Amino acid sequence: MIATATLSGLGTEISVSVTEPAALPNALREVTRYADHVDLTVNRERASAEIHAIDLAGGSPAMVGVLLEQILTEALYFADLTDGATRSVRRSAVPDYRFLPHLQFTVDGPRPMTVRTMTPVPEWHRPRLGEGRVVVPTDVRLELLGTARAFLADRAAQRVATRFECGAMVTVGDVGTGSVTATAGHPPLGGWHVEVANDSVELEPGHALATVTRTDIDALPRSPFDPRPAPEFDTVTTIADEAGSAYAAALMTYAHPDRAPHWLIGVGVAARTVDTAGRVHEIGHWPSQPHAHAA
């Protein structure tokens, strides 16, 4: 039997499911505390969030807690793995188009527009961290909320499964649209099932699933000069052994659709894309449809 409850955190909805209904109240309290800790670490909408210390340091070393160091380590790793597709590390000197709704950028005119990059070194190679200190150059900005949501799904599912000796599934985001889901512990009878684009996918224990939509892509920080992702996908869903990998792989598929199939197979991630015409394409070992009794 599966018991489920929801809460709010990191600017979205968080769903907690356990295989032992009696453990649900304690599991919900555990995830609430952990989500609040993560939120106070990376969410800039909270004035007391720890990430503001890095912004205020102005390129000087800033003391950070273990949690922020862990999330930043994952953000830099996945930014490097996807060639910046996660948008977690960006040039702060270039405006974010989301905050420039009344401006239009064009190359029309007597001479084409030229954008010079300050350094050939990718932005995600420039922050330095270690021994509880982080150094972020003044022209680099960290956007850790997406990485933090995947981090929370992974860690919260593991904590609940370990502490309360049950199977656990944690989803951060809107189920069926933009979200990350992680499982841990023993699965329920019939397995864990996640709704994805009007289908139900069986998720193996210890695995994670991420769904990214065009709306999620539009919400990512991006300057007017950055390449825009291909528009042919409505949704991209990926399955990996952790939520961070699944989320990064989904963003990579949007950013580089031509390279994605080979790249996904190389890193061992299964994917399912749905284009604007409703056509479905599966990459890698996508799970077969669940049995009728488990649906």
C-alpha positions, 0 to 999 in steps of 0.5 A: 500500500502506498501513502502520499502527501504533498508540501511546498518548497523550493518554489514548487510542489513536493510529493512524498510517497512511502510504502508504509502508511504509518511512516508517512507523517514522520517522512513528511516532517523529515522532507519538510525540514530538509527542503527548508534547509535546501531552500535557505541555501540556494533560493534567492527569493529568500533574503536570508538564503546563503547563496547571497553571501557568494553574490556579495563577496564580489569575487572574494572567497566566501565561507559556505556550508557543506550543503551549498558546497555539495549542491554547487559541486553537482551544478558544476559537474553537470554544467561541464557534462552537458556543455552548459545546457543546465544554465546553472552557471552563466555570465552575469555581465550579460543581461538575462532576456527574461528581465528585458521584455521590452527590448529587441535584439537584432543583427540588422543594420550596416554592420552585424552585431558582435559579442565578445567573450571576456575569456575562452574558459567556460563559465562553469570552469571558473568558480573555485571551491574547497575547504569550505570556501567558494570563489565566484568571479564577479562576472559569473552568476550561479543559478542553482535552483534547478540543480537543488530540486534534483538534489533534494529529490535524491537525498530526501528519498534516500533519507526517508527510506533509510530512517524509516525502513520503507520504500520512498518516492519523492517528486519535486515539481509538477507531476507529469510536467516539469519535475524530478522524481527519485526512488529509494528502498524497497518498491511497493507491490507492482513497482513505482509508477510515474505519470508521463505525458498521459502514460504510466512509466514503471520506475525501478527502485534506486532510479530517478526520472525527470520531465522537462517541458518547453515552459521549463526551458523558457524559464531558464536563465538565458541572455539574448545572445545565447543559442535557443534550444530546438523547438520541436519537443513538447516534453523530454523525459529521462531515466537515470540512476539519480535525479541530477543526471536525469534532469541534466540529460533532459536539458541536454536533449533540448539544447543539443537534439542532434547530439543527444541520442549518441550522448544519452546512450553513452552516459547510460540514460534512457529518454522519451521525447514527444514532439509538437505533433505528438510523435513519441521517440524513445532512446536507450532502454526505455521501460516497457508499458506496465502490466494492466494490474499495476496501472 
